Amino acid sequence: MKSLGPFPAGVILHSYLGSAEMVPEFVKLGAYFSFSGFLMSMKPQKAKKMLKAVPADRILLETDAPDALPKSDLGSLFPVQGDGSIPLEFQSQATSELAKEMLNHPANIHIVLNYVASLLEISKEELARISYSNTICLFSYEGSKVLHEESCGRCTNAEENEQQLGPRSSC
């Protein structure tokens, strides 16, 4: 990435599971860190250390559906209608043996949101706001319906984000 970057418009590190020590270098290059259900496969202390190293203005959430089914109570998972990995007789009552075979659904973002918020020790509402703001910042462009300048919280909310998550990199 160093030979190609920096990336002033941003670059996404999809389903990031790298080390906390790598985060500062990626941030310097303009990286955003996207977290999916795969994060739940890491040891919680390692995941927490890594998440706490990521500046609030660089956090994104994703499901990576149909992959990355979050480790969760099956009752909280949204199944994909017609998922062929679940035998018909079990489609109304998923069991733990079927969880490994199930497809992930975009509606399972709430599980990723809850898990990441708990590790960052912030409310899920605050994390949703941060992730949404970062998404708008990254994907807005001149002429888009939601403009970067109107909704980007990177600089305008940097002080508030520091209060919520601790010291972070500046804009």
N, C-alpha and C positions, 0 to 999 in steps of 0.2 A: 504494500500500500504506500510505503514511503516513496517509492520510485514513481508512482503515479499521482500522488497527492501533493499538496493538500486539496481538499474538496470544499471550496467555499460555500457551495450550494447544499452541501451535506452528502453523506453516504450512509446507508443503513447496514449495520452489522446484524443480520437476520438471526433470530433465535440465539442471541449471544450467550455463550457459556464459558467464555475465556476467563483468565485470571484478573483479579483486582489490579495487579501490578501492570497489566497491559493497558488499562483504561486511559491513563493520562496521555500516552502516545497517540492512541486512537482519537482522543478528544482534540489534540493539536491538529490532527489531519481533517477534522470536521465531521467525525463519526457520530451517528445516533445509534443507540443501543436498543434493540427490540427484544423483548422478553416474551417467551411463549410457555406452554405447558411443559416443555423440556426442562425448564428451570427447576421444576419440582423433583427432577431426578438427581439433582445435586444435593450434597450434604447441606442442611440448612445454614450452618455457620459459614461455610464457604460461599454459598449463594448470598447471604447477608453481607459479607465483607465485600464481595464484588459489586452488589447493588449500591452499597453506601459509597463506593468509589466513583460511581457514575454521577456526573452533574445532573441536577434536576432538569435542566433545559435540554438534556440529551436522552431522556427516557421515553421509549415507545412501548406499547403493549400490542400483542398479537395472539392469535390462536394457532396459526400455521395449519388451519384446517385444510384438508382432512387428516393431516398428520398431527403429531404432538398432543395426543389426548392427555389432558392433565390427570395426574394422580389425584383422585378425589373419591369421595363417597359417590357410588353410582347413582344414588337418588338425586344428586345435584347436577348430574350430567345431562345435557340435551343430546339425545341420539339423532342421527341422520335418518330421515324417513327413508325406508326401503334399503337400509344398510344390509347388504348381502352377507356381511360377516356375522350377523346375529340371526340364528335359525328362527324361522317363523314362530315356532312354539315358545320362544323366549323373548320375542320382541316387546311384549307388554311387561316383562319382568326381567330386566337385565341382571346377571349375576356376576360376581367378581371374576369368574373364569373367563367371561366374555369381554371384560374390559380391555384386555390386551389386544383383542381383535377388532374392537369397535372403531369406527371412523370418528374423527373429531368434528364438531359443529361450531360455526362462528359464534353461536350463542353462548359457548363455554368461556367467552372472554371474562365473564364475571369471576370465574375460578382463578384465572391468572391475576386479575385485578386484586382480588382478596388476598392472595398469597403474597404478591409483591408488596402491597400496602402493609401487610403484617410484618414483613421483614424490614421494611423501611421505617416502621413504627409511625405511620401517618394514616389518616383516614382514607378509606377507599374513594370518598368523594374528592378529596384533595388530589389523590393520585390520578383519578379520572380527569380532573381539570388539567393537571400537568401534562398528561399524555395527549389529551385532545389539543391543547395549545401547541405542543411540540409537533404534532401531526400537521396542524394548519401551517405552522412555520415552515416545515419541510416541504409540504406539497402545494402550497399556494404559489401563484405566479401572476405576473401582470396580466390582467384580463380575467382572472379566476373570480368566481362568485364570492369567495371569502378571501379577502386580501391579507397578505402577510402583515402589512403595517397596521391593519385594524385589529388583528386578533393575536398577533405574536406576543407571547408572554415571556419570551426569553430575557429581554432586558427589563421590561416594565415590571415583571414579577420576580426578578432575580433576588431582591432583598427578602421578599416574602418567602420564596423557595428556600433561601438560606435559613430563615427562622424555622421552617418546617423540617428541613433535611440536614441542617448543619452547613458549614462553610463549603462552598462549591466554586467552580471556576467562574470567572467573570465573563460578561458578554464581549 
